[in-house]
Structures are given as C-alpha cells and as structure tokens.
Amino acid sequence: MNAYVVGRIRGVAGPRRHLADNWAAGAASANGRMVGMDQLVTSLVTLRRGARRALPLGAVALLGALVVWLATEPPASPATGAVLGLGAALFALRAWRRRAAGRLSRTRGQPDPEPLAVWRDLELGALLVVAAYALVLYLDGSLAGPSYPLTLVAVAVVGAFARLPASLGTMAVGLGLHAAVLHWGHDALGLRTLGPHAGFLVVFGLLNVLSLRIEVARLRRAAQEQLVAERQRVRDEARRHRLLQVAPDGPCEGDAAYAPLGAQERLLCSSIEQIELSTLLALRLLRQGLGAHTAMLLWLEPGGDELVVGELVSDDPELAEGPFSVRDGIFGAALARSQPVCVSGLKPSYILPYYQGACPVRALCAVPVAEHGRARGVLVVDRTGDRPFAASEQELCEQAASFAVLSAQNERVFAQLDRTKAEQGKLYRAAQALGAATTEQQVVDAAVASAREIAAVDFAAFTLFDPEAQAHQICAVSGERAEPLVGQRFPHASGLVSMVVRNGQALPYRGEYDAAQHVVFDRNLQPPDLPSLVVLPLVVHEQPLGTLVLGSRRRGAFGDAARGLLEVLASHVAVSLSNARMVRRLAEQATTDGMTGLLNKRALVEAAELKISAARRFGRRLSLVLCDLDHFKCINDTHGHDVGDMVIKELGRIQQRARRGTDAAGRFGGEEFVVVCEETDARGALLLAERIRAELGQTTFHAAAGPVRCTCSVGIATYPDAGTSWEELFKAADAALYHSKRTGRDKATVWSPALGQHAAA
C-alpha cells in the first residue's frame, strides 16, 4: 500500500534563523556542493541506465544494417550465416535475461513497471524479426522466395505474446527492414511491392494481436465467472452447515470478487468437502444395506423455505435438481410431524417432488434431520420393491441422519478451531511487532501492518488526544489523501474521533461509513469516501491516548470477526504507544536539561565530540561558543532564585532560537551555556555570540523589587586553530570567556594565541 506521511508527534520545530549572511554562507555553500554532487551522481546513473537499455536496440540496428548489406550477397553466403547466428545468439541472451529478471521480480513480489516490460518485449520482438529476415535471405537470397512467410510468422509470434506497444514497434521494425532490403538490396521485387507487402504484414500482425487478446479476454472472463460461482457456492454451503454466520471474508465488491480464495475460504472448502464425503459414505452404506433405489439428503436453506439436494446416491439418472418447497408432499409431512414418515404401496401415478415423470418406487422412508430441536433437513430413502420399511430399517435411517448432523457439528468445531488459531497467529505476530517497536513511528508502522493482515485496510490514520488543550492531532496517515491530513489539529467536538475518545467504544456501528452523515475528524477534515471505516480507541489505564482510524474500499470489511481482532490490536497498540512515549521521555530526561530544554552536559559533550570528529574527517571548520551570565550570583542574592531561574530559562530560549538546526546547544552547568556550530568560522561564531548577547541585554525581567536586566560574556574557540579535541576547544573558549570577564564583561572574545590580540565587540 502507500507510503506514510508522518508529522512530528512532539510538535513542529521553530523556523531556522540565519544570524547573518556571512555566517550562513558556509552552510549554504556546503549544501550547494552536496546538491551539486547528488545531481551529478543522479545524472551519471540515469545516463548509465539509459545506455544499458539502449544497447540491445543498438545491436538490433547494427544487425539490421548488416542484413541490408548482406542482401547484396549471394544466397547462403558465410557472412549471412554469421549474421543469422549472431542474431539468434543475441535473441537467446535477451530471452534468458528477461526470464531471469521476471523470476527475480516474482521472488521480490514486485512486478516490473509497465514501460520496462514493454521495452523488453520490443527488444526480443525486434531481434526475432531481424533474425527472421536474415534467415530468409540466407535460404532464398531475396524476399521473393518461398521462405518469406517466416517473417510474417515472426511478426505473428511477437503479436501473440508481447504487449501491444511492443507489437506495434516490432511491426515498424519489420516494415523498415523490409523497405531497406528492397531499396538497397538486389531484390527482384523492387520498391513497387512494398505497399502490398507492408499492408499484408500489418494486417497479419494486427489480426493475431486482436484475435489472441479477444481469446485471452474470453478465457479470463470465464475464469472469473467460475471463480465467482465457486466463491458463492462456498458461501452457500458454509451458511447451510452453519460453518459461518456471515459470508467469509466479507462480501466481495468489484475486483475483490475475482480475487483468489482467501485462507478462511480455503479452510471452509476443506470442511465442506469433509462433510460431503462423510455424508456420501453414510448414504452409500445405507443404500446398500437397505437395498434402496435412492438415498438422498436434503438440507434446509437458511431462510427455511426451501430444501436443496446435499448428497445423493441413486440409480435413476433423471432426478430433479431442486430446490424443493418445504411444503411439498413427503418433505412437508416429515418436517411438520418432526418424526419419520414411511409409506408403501406407492403407484406410478403418485407424485414425488424429486422424480420427474412416473413414480419408479413402491416404498419410501423420510426422516427429518434436526439439530438441537431445530429442523435442518430431510433424509429420504426409497426402493422399487413393495416391501415396507421395518422398524429396524427406520432406526438405521435415523442414525444416518444423526451421523450427518454430527459430521457437520464436528467440522464446525474444527473450523472454529482453525479460525481461532489463525486469529491467534495474527495477534501473536502483531504483539511481536509491537513489542519490538521502541519509537512512536515504529509503533505506527507495526500497527498498520498488523491491521492490514486482519482486514482489507486501504486507509489508516493515528490521532493523539491532548487533554489539557482539549484537542486532537492527526500524527500519521497512510493511504489516499494523506498529505492534507497529517499534522492537522481539530477540537474535541462532535466527530467520531471525539466520541470514541469520550466513550471508549469503537464507532461507527458495524463499520459502515457514510461521508454524508458521519464526521470523522472535523467537518473541514474528512478521510476519503470509503464504504467501510472504523475508529478504534487507544486507551491505557482508562486514560485515552488517541484513536486508530481504519478504512477500506470493501463493504463489510470490519464485520464482527475482524472488529473483535482489531479492538484487541488497538489495546496492544495503546500499550506499545504508551511505552514508546515513556522511552522517549526517559531518553529526553537522560539527555536534556530539565530547566531549559537544551542538552545536558553529558549529551552536549557527546554531540560535540561527534561534530569535531566529522570536522576532522571532512576538513571543515567548527566553532565553540561559551556563554556565562554576568553577576548572576548577585541576581540570585538580590532578587531570589526564582528570578535567577527566569534568566537562565530566557538565555536557553534565546540560544534555541538563534542556533541553526545542525548546531548543538546545551547547558554546561550553572549559568554556563555552550553552542557547537558546524561549518562555522570565527567570524560566523562571533556574529552568533553578538546576537545572543544583544538579545539578552535587551530583555527585561520583572521582579518584586522592580525590573531587572542581565548581560552575558562570551568566549569563542574555532577548530582547528584553537584545538583539535573537545578538551582543547573548551579550554580555549574558557580562556576567551575569562578575558571577556576580566576586560569589562558584556562582550564576546575570539580565542587567539595571544589573547591580547583578541577581537572584541
């Protein structure tokens, strides 16, 4: 199915802000180089692929030119034979490679794209036509000999097996080669015969193309009708034996009716076949033991108004096929009395519903087939001799009827066990996939894949509920019309998602969706118009996390059986999603400073060392910016730690806004902050430091004693001038920071070998 469109579950990152043109120039230049390299590699790969695809047709053109040149040679010349052999070898090679490619595609489960398949057909067709012309010239020396029909056979073969565009292209190759041979070769026919020959070749090829496609379409239609009939028969038999209360796999709509039998339907076929074989064996034994003419079991249709022939054993070839009314003669009597009815002395004028014409039997026994007190059918046994059925024979018929019911009951139990086993297997695989998911995105992928194994899912969406804001957000969508929905927020109002979160019950009823009546997300946010849709709650410890929305193009896709499994799946998904959130929070707590949201000291050092290693490997510049608040102890002592915390948080927000997406910013400890800037020289880092310092200096903090202002000092160290490791760079930045503090504070200093020559603002 379709690729996912996934939004950031933790919110959308703020816009990147460039500090200055000079500071951004380095990153832009690097990105430009990367884009240029990607374009070059893409162009080379495209050129190589195009050359590989054009090579076979180039060989065809070369062989065609050789065939035209050899048309001037005498018949059966060695050169003509060599060209013929080369063409045959190329044809065999391309045929083998096409077969290998097709086998690989089938192994991967991904068929070749249609343009590529047409191209391969054209290669083989053109090679075959060129080889045919070479063979004709080899045998006859011209196109006027008796071997010329071989070219028409080649065109017909291509038209029969290749795709239509490839067939037309092959005809064009044949016409071009034919004209070239007549024009440049010493052919007795001359160009005046090109028109009739070309018309005959085209008509001959098109007739083969059309006739074959008409026949293929007829066979495909007949196979589809047979498949539909077989599917309907399985459903009818399953209902009749109560193997299923509803149609297996839901009703079929459109192309789904022509899909191969599903796993559940194959199990039903096996159960139905077992019931039929068991019942047929009982009827044969009954007929042989009683000397009967016909032994027949009729099953009551689910509607209860008709009887249909299940299994029968008879010597009479003209039995009526039915169905029969439950009120017809002997059938109605047996069902109405709910006990066996035996008659004898029947005459030819007596009418039995299942015989056409005169009555051939003289004695008959009809036994009602019941299960748990409810009528299921009628067992009928008759014989041509005028000997009434004895009590022992009547009892034997009753036992045979009970055996037929017991056989259906046993298969019903086995079918239920098979379904339960299959359902448990699906849930087990889903639990395995969800248990291995450690991130929210992995949970989404595993949940949708598991849902598609349970039901025919064409659309899936995850929504998360924010209880504080009383709003929902669509965090992931798969299927049609995904992009307009992902990331959208909507209020906790009256849609199906809101109702499911509020009530904790799946909606709508039976999964029947009507876009004109149901609002899923919001009136301005609607999923595709699908006949089947279900919204499942994601609840953990009675706390709603969100919903899983599933849609299908198949009607009845979310029936009772599938719905129950999907509800169990949703509970597993909710637990896995909660665990993934907990893992993310633990990871954030382990790497994030709780007050500012920046990296903590350990995570900052790890990130800085990775960036320094990358700068060393690729020969790039890197700068480390160290900030420290001025007179911060005085602020805490004078205005209290609450104001001090406000200042620290604001400096963290300023650094978060000022840094680029590729930079690492963290709180090193106390009032010290570090920003590691990739691909940034000393001038770009100084611009960043000046922006941070200026924005903090313009910020006013409100305390009980009045407004408070605060400044910071900054030290800058650049790789590799100030050092080649984290320790060396931090020591150099700390020395530059100390120089800023010592020379008046509220300034930025770039490290230099002699700090007396620093560049200060």
Secondary structure as the mmCIF struct_conf table of DSSP 4:
data_model
#
loop_
_struct_conf.conf_type_id
_struct_conf.id
_struct_conf.beg_label_comp_id
_struct_conf.beg_label_asym_id
_struct_conf.beg_label_seq_id
_struct_conf.end_label_comp_id
_struct_conf.end_label_asym_id
_struct_conf.end_label_seq_id
HELX_LH_PP_P HELX_LH_PP_P1 ASN A 2 ALA A 3
STRN STRN1 TYR A 4 VAL A 6
TURN_TY1_P TURN_TY1_P1 ILE A 9 ARG A 10
HELX_LH_PP_P HELX_LH_PP_P2 VAL A 12 ARG A 16
BEND BEND1 LEU A 19 LEU A 19
HELX_RH_AL_P HELX_RH_AL_P1 ASP A 21 LEU A 70
TURN_TY1_P TURN_TY1_P2 ALA A 71 THR A 72
BEND BEND2 GLU A 73 GLU A 73
HELX_LH_PP_P HELX_LH_PP_P3 PRO A 74 PRO A 74
TURN_TY1_P TURN_TY1_P3 PRO A 75 ALA A 76
HELX_RH_AL_P HELX_RH_AL_P2 PRO A 78 ARG A 108
TURN_TY1_P TURN_TY1_P4 GLY A 109 GLY A 109
HELX_LH_PP_P HELX_LH_PP_P4 PRO A 111 PRO A 113
HELX_RH_AL_P HELX_RH_AL_P3 GLU A 114 ASP A 140
BEND BEND3 GLY A 141 SER A 142
TURN_TY1_P TURN_TY1_P5 LEU A 143 ALA A 144
BEND BEND4 GLY A 145 GLY A 145
TURN_TY1_P TURN_TY1_P6 PRO A 146 TYR A 148
HELX_RH_AL_P HELX_RH_AL_P4 PRO A 149 PHE A 161
BEND BEND5 ALA A 162 ALA A 162
HELX_RH_AL_P HELX_RH_AL_P5 LEU A 164 TRP A 184
BEND BEND6 GLY A 185 GLY A 185
BEND BEND7 ALA A 188 LEU A 189
HELX_RH_3T_P HELX_RH_3T_P1 LEU A 191 THR A 193
HELX_RH_AL_P HELX_RH_AL_P6 LEU A 194 ARG A 240
TURN_TY1_P TURN_TY1_P7 HIS A 241 ARG A 242
BEND BEND8 LEU A 243 LEU A 243
BEND BEND9 GLN A 245 VAL A 246
TURN_TY1_P TURN_TY1_P8 PRO A 248 ASP A 249
BEND BEND10 GLY A 250 GLY A 250
HELX_RH_3T_P HELX_RH_3T_P2 GLY A 254 TYR A 258
BEND BEND11 ALA A 259 ALA A 259
HELX_LH_PP_P HELX_LH_PP_P5 PRO A 260 LEU A 261
HELX_RH_AL_P HELX_RH_AL_P7 ALA A 263 LEU A 290
TURN_TY1_P TURN_TY1_P9 GLY A 291 GLY A 291
BEND BEND12 HIS A 293 HIS A 293
STRN STRN2 THR A 294 LEU A 300
HELX_LH_PP_P HELX_LH_PP_P6 GLU A 301 GLU A 301
TURN_TY1_P TURN_TY1_P10 PRO A 302 GLY A 303
BEND BEND13 GLY A 304 ASP A 305
STRN STRN3 GLU A 306 SER A 314
BEND BEND14 ASP A 315 ASP A 315
TURN_TY1_P TURN_TY1_P11 PRO A 317 GLU A 318
STRN STRN4 LEU A 319 LEU A 319
STRN STRN5 PHE A 324 SER A 325
TURN_TY1_P TURN_TY1_P12 VAL A 326 ARG A 327
BEND BEND15 ASP A 328 ASP A 328
HELX_RH_AL_P HELX_RH_AL_P8 GLY A 329 ARG A 337
TURN_TY1_P TURN_TY1_P13 SER A 338 SER A 338
BEND BEND16 GLN A 339 GLN A 339
STRN STRN6 VAL A 341 SER A 344
TURN_TY1_P TURN_TY1_P14 PRO A 348 SER A 349
BEND BEND17 TYR A 350 TYR A 350
TURN_TY1_P TURN_TY1_P15 PRO A 353 TYR A 354
STRN STRN7 TYR A 355 TYR A 355
BEND BEND18 GLN A 356 ALA A 358
BEND BEND19 ARG A 362 ARG A 362
STRN STRN8 ALA A 363 GLU A 371
TURN_TY1_P TURN_TY1_P16 HIS A 372 GLY A 373
STRN STRN9 ARG A 374 ARG A 383
BEND BEND20 THR A 384 ASP A 386
HELX_LH_PP_P HELX_LH_PP_P7 PRO A 388 ALA A 390
HELX_RH_AL_P HELX_RH_AL_P9 ALA A 391 ALA A 436
BEND BEND21 THR A 439 THR A 439
HELX_RH_AL_P HELX_RH_AL_P10 GLU A 440 ILE A 454
BEND BEND22 ALA A 455 ALA A 455
BEND BEND23 ASP A 458 ASP A 458
STRN STRN10 PHE A 459 ASP A 466
TURN_TY1_P TURN_TY1_P17 PRO A 467 GLN A 470
STRN STRN11 ALA A 471 GLY A 479
TURN_TY1_P TURN_TY1_P18 GLU A 480 ARG A 481
TURN_TY1_P TURN_TY1_P19 GLU A 483 GLY A 487
STRN STRN12 ARG A 489 PRO A 491
BEND BEND24 HIS A 492 GLY A 495
HELX_RH_AL_P HELX_RH_AL_P11 LEU A 496 ASN A 503
STRN STRN13 LEU A 507 LEU A 507
BEND BEND25 PRO A 508 PRO A 508
HELX_RH_3T_P HELX_RH_3T_P3 TYR A 509 GLY A 511
STRN STRN14 GLU A 512 GLU A 512
TURN_TY1_P TURN_TY1_P20 ALA A 515 GLN A 517
BEND BEND26 VAL A 520 PHE A 521
STRN STRN15 ASP A 522 ASP A 522
TURN_TY1_P TURN_TY1_P21 ARG A 523 ASN A 524
STRN STRN16 LEU A 525 LEU A 525
BEND BEND27 PRO A 531 PRO A 531
STRN STRN17 SER A 532 VAL A 540
TURN_TY1_P TURN_TY1_P22 HIS A 541 GLU A 542
STRN STRN18 GLN A 543 SER A 552
BEND BEND28 ARG A 553 ARG A 554
TURN_TY1_P TURN_TY1_P23 ARG A 555 PHE A 558
HELX_RH_AL_P HELX_RH_AL_P12 ASP A 560 THR A 591
STRN STRN19 THR A 592 THR A 592
TURN_TY1_P TURN_TY1_P24 GLY A 594 THR A 596
BEND BEND29 GLY A 597 LEU A 598
STRN STRN20 LEU A 599 LEU A 599
HELX_RH_AL_P HELX_RH_AL_P13 LYS A 601 PHE A 618
TURN_TY1_P TURN_TY1_P25 GLY A 619 GLY A 619
STRN STRN21 LEU A 622 LEU A 629
TURN_TY1_P TURN_TY1_P26 ASP A 630 HIS A 631
HELX_RH_AL_P HELX_RH_AL_P14 PHE A 632 HIS A 639
HELX_RH_AL_P HELX_RH_AL_P15 HIS A 641 ALA A 658
BEND BEND30 ARG A 659 ARG A 659
TURN_TY1_P TURN_TY1_P27 GLY A 661 THR A 662
STRN STRN22 ALA A 664 GLY A 669
TURN_TY1_P TURN_TY1_P28 GLY A 670 GLU A 671
STRN STRN23 GLU A 672 GLU A 678
TURN_TY1_P TURN_TY1_P29 GLU A 679 GLU A 679
HELX_RH_AL_P HELX_RH_AL_P16 ALA A 682 GLY A 697
TURN_TY1_P TURN_TY1_P30 GLN A 698 GLN A 698
STRN STRN24 THR A 700 ALA A 703
TURN_TY1_P TURN_TY1_P31 ALA A 704 ALA A 705
STRN STRN25 GLY A 706 ARG A 709
STRN STRN26 CYS A 712 TYR A 719
TURN_TY1_P TURN_TY1_P32 PRO A 720 ASP A 721
BEND BEND31 ALA A 722 ALA A 722
BEND BEND32 THR A 724 SER A 725
HELX_RH_AL_P HELX_RH_AL_P17 TRP A 726 ARG A 742
TURN_TY1_P TURN_TY1_P33 THR A 743 GLY A 744
BEND BEND33 ARG A 745 ASP A 746
STRN STRN27 ALA A 748 VAL A 750
BEND BEND34 PRO A 753 ALA A 754
HELX_RH_3T_P HELX_RH_3T_P4 LEU A 755 GLN A 757
STRN STRN28 ALA A 760 ALA A 760
#
